Amino acid sequence: MNKSLEINTDARRKASLDKRNAAEKRFRWYGRVAIGFGIACLVFLFVDIISKGIGAFNQTYIAMQVTFDEQELGLTPQSSEAEIRAASFESFLKASLREAYPDVTERRAKRQLYSIVSSDTSFMLRDMVLATPSLMGTTQTVNMIADDDVDMYYKYSFGRDLSEGEEIGRLSKLQKEIVAELYDLERIGTRFNSTFFTNSDSRDPESAGIYGAALGSFFMLVVTLVLSFPIAIAAAIYLEEFAPKNKITDFIEVNINNLAAVPSVIFGLLGLAVFINFFGMPRSVPLVGGLVLTLMTLPTIIISSRAAIKSVPPSIREAALGMGASKVQTVIHHVLPLAMPGMLTGTIIGMARALGETAPLLMIGMVAFIVEPPVGIMDSATALPVQIFLWLDSPERAFVEKTSAAIMVLLAFLIFMNSFAVWLRKRLERRW
């Protein structure tokens, strides 16, 4: 009977062990499936963004023979800058296009002819003459930026066997014939789109760039860093090293933790009410944006800095105090240097979060259409995430391409900042 009981016990033990092993194996597979699903979603996101935005880094150009006729422009090589700026280069550009295509005589056909190049081409011709007045009276081959519809058609539809509904670009029959003729003459092609990085926002997709928005983001991050880093470090040191443990400090700590989870749009409303409505500061300037982002990033940096201070072994403090150092000397000369790597990591992560925020900036009016890039923290500006938001709301197909390209640039900055934070933590951390 005892032997039979032992057999039954062994069987139950084996069945229980097999059940636990099977449950553990299923749990491992659940984790693998979850990780695989997350990676698949991430890959799909990146592939979708890159496939839509990679074309924005190439721009279609049309090579045109332009004769800078002195009579047509009313200029000479000796003309002053004011005279050159007052000349009608738009009429001159239209005349040059009519001269290149004399068979285009109907009014509607002429409008289609004029629209094959960017509307900013006249400004480009003016800038060429301003830079080199001796161009007057000469004939030059000018690489003109193609209109966004021509650009989209040439990059995605030209030379491909597509149905009319699948073609990208709203070109007429005449414009398609002109593109085909230019291609046969080797006067149309694509090259790196440097204007995407050197131009600010524009109504025309082919001329729009991220330079102004990137400068606005840079100025806001400078303001945020200058204000948030010292304030957060000082608050973390006081709360962790000097503040007494009572109900007041407990209340402060709870509120700091809660503020780290508050939606960013709330900070935008706070900035609108305090900085703009109460203090009367101007809208859409990097200073106000930096102040709002400072309020938003302070809790994150304080929490990470306190964790870094806590990670310093108590023996460091005890040894310094035992050698006669004061509390302040102990913190400044021993605790703070050892905690600084963790503080810097938290600061970089907080700045990366601030770089990608849109909602609080919309609340303080940084959604304005800004053409001129800012030169200081008090100039009207926008930010890169807001620029993406504005382009996404535009109906032109080319702006979809620009939006995806701007997202790629923003993601590159965010990935770099987070990777740098990880590297900095690994590089500077000390093992005790």
Secondary structure, 3 states (H helix, E strand, C coil): CHHHHHHHHHHHHHHHHHHHHHHHHHHHHHHHHHHHHHHHHHHHHHHHHHHHHHHHHEEEEEEEEEECCHHHHCCCCCCCHHHHHHCCHHHHHHHHHHHHCCCCCCHHHHHHHHCCECCCHHHHHHHHHHHCHHHCCCEEEEEEEECHHHHHHHHHCCCCCCCCCCCCCCCCHHHHHHHHHHHHCCCEEEEECCHHHHCCCCCCHHHCCCHHHHHHHHHHHHHHHHHHHHHHHHHHHHHHHHCCCCHHHHHHHHHHHHHCCCCHHHHHHHHHHHHHHHCCCCCCCHHHHHHHHHHHHHHHHHHHHHHHHHCCCHHHHHHHHHCCCCHHHHHHHHHHHHHHHHHHHHHHHHHHHHHCCCHHHHHCCCCCCCCCCCCCCCCCCCCHHHHHHHHHCCCCHHHHHHHHHHHHHHHHHHHHHHHHHHHHHHHHCCCC
